[in-house]
Amino acid sequence: MKYSKVIAISALSSALALILLVFGSFIEVFDLSCLFMASLALMLPLAKDYKLGGFLCYLATTILGFLLTGFRLQVMIPFAIFFGLHPLVNYFQFKLKINKFLSLAVKTLWFVGTLYVMYFFTNMFVSVHPIVERFIHYFLTIGGVIFFCVYDYLMVKFQIAMNAIVKRLKL
């Protein structure tokens, strides 16, 4: 394994994720979809088993993302807390052969916690209708659990596809 190859793949992955985060922060309609795609971009070093490269890619993307998005918290906090770390957590879950149901439960609590953090930040800047305020906790918890189960399933499938593509390309 050449370190220049690790650095190049990680830099490419970080640059792609950063472009997506900046795009999502300037065009607000795409902010959530760009978070998802930036998370997919961070899978590239992990497909080659570059654990340190994957972590450094996440770290560089997070730091540069805060700077280049103008500290837009609606995009960068979910990325820093959850979406950027989720591919790394999935990678270690499968490498260490951790029970998938236990890890799904922990990751679901982590995701719902991220939703509550985002609700707290949104509630600081935007007033919410009283009816929404009354039922938001049910929606965040139940909707978050359902959404995350689908999201995690798709992320695992995307990581398998990314591994197959990288293996075929012989990067």
N, C-alpha and C positions, 0 to 999 in steps of 0.2 A: 504494500500500500504506500503510495507516494503522497506526501503531505501536500504537495502542490495540487494534486487531484482533489483531495478533500477540501482544500481551501477554495478551489475553483467551483466545485459543485455547491458548496455551502454559500459562496458569494452569489452565484446564479440564483439559487433558491431564495436567498434573502432579498436580492434585488427585485425578483418577481413579486414576492410577498409585499415588499415595501411599495412598489408601484400600485399594487391592488389596494393597499390601505390608503394611500394618498388619493387615488381615484375615488374610493368610497367616501373619503372624508369631504371631498369637494363637491361630489354629486350625491346628495343625501339619499336619493332614491335607491342607490346601489350600496349603501353602507353595510347592511347585513349580508348581502350576497358577496361583497368583497371580503368581508371577514371570513366567510366560509372558504372562498377561493384562496385567500392568503394562507389559511390553515392547510389547504391542499398543497400549496407551494412549499411549505415547510417539510413535506414528506420526502422530498427528493434526497437529501443526505441520509435519511433513515432507511431508504430503500437500498442503499449501499452499506448499511450497518455502520455509518459514521455517527456514533452517539455524540461525541464531543462536537462534531460539525453541526449536528442538528440542534444542540443546545446553544452553541454560539450563534447560529443562524437566528434562532428565536430571540436571543439577547440583543443582537445587532438590529434586527428588525424592530424590536420594541423600542429601543433607545432612539434609533433614527426616525421611527414612526412618530414618536412624540414630538420630535423636533420638526419634521417636515409637514405634519398635519396641523401645526400651530397649536399643539396640545388640545386637540379636539377630543374631549373625554368620552363622548358617546361612541367613538370608534375604538380608541386606544385602550380604554380600561377593559372592555370585554376581551380584546385581543391579548392584553398582558395577563389578565387573570385566568382566562379559559382557552380561547381559541388558538392561541399560540402554543400553549402547553399540552393541549389535548393530543396532538400527534405523538409527542414524546411519551406521554403516559400510556397511550395505546401500544407504542413500540415496546416499552418495558414490560407491559402486561403480558404480551405474547412471548417475549424473550425469556422472562422469568417464570412463565407458565402459571400465572396467578389465576385462581378460580374466576371464571368469566362472570358468574352471577354476583359474587362478592365485589368484584371490580366495577361491574355495572351499577351496583347500588351506591358505591362510594362516588363514582363519577357522576351519577345522577344527583346526589346531594350537592356535589361541587357545582354542577350546572345550575341547579335551582338557587344555590347561594349566590352565584354570579348574577342571576336574574334579579334577585333581591338587591344586590349592590347597585345594579343598573337602575332599578326602580328608585332607590334612594337618591342617586345622582339626578335622575330625571325629575323627581319630585322637588328637588331643591330649586330647579330652574323653571319648571312649568307647573302651573296649578292644574290639578286633576278634578274632574267633575265628581261630586259626592257619591253618585251611584257607582262610578268606576272605583272610587276609593273604597267603597264598601266591599266589593267583590274581587278586588285585584289580587288579594292573597290566595284565593281559591284558583284563580286563573293562572297565576304564576306557578303555583305548586303543582296542580293537576295537569295543566297545559304544558308546563316545563318538563314533567316526567314523561308525558306521552311524546312530546317533541324530541326530547333527548334520546329516548330509546330508538326512534327512527334515525336520528342524526348519528348516533354512535354506530348503528348498523351500517349506514352508508359510508361513514368514515373508514370503517374496517374494510369494506369492499373496495373503496378507493385506494387504500394502502396496498391491498393485494394486487389491484390493477397496476398501481405505480411500480410495485416490485417486479411484476411481469414485464412491463414496458422497459424499465431500466435494465433488466436482465437481457432482453432482446437487443437493446441498443449497445450493450457491452461497454457502458461508460466506465 
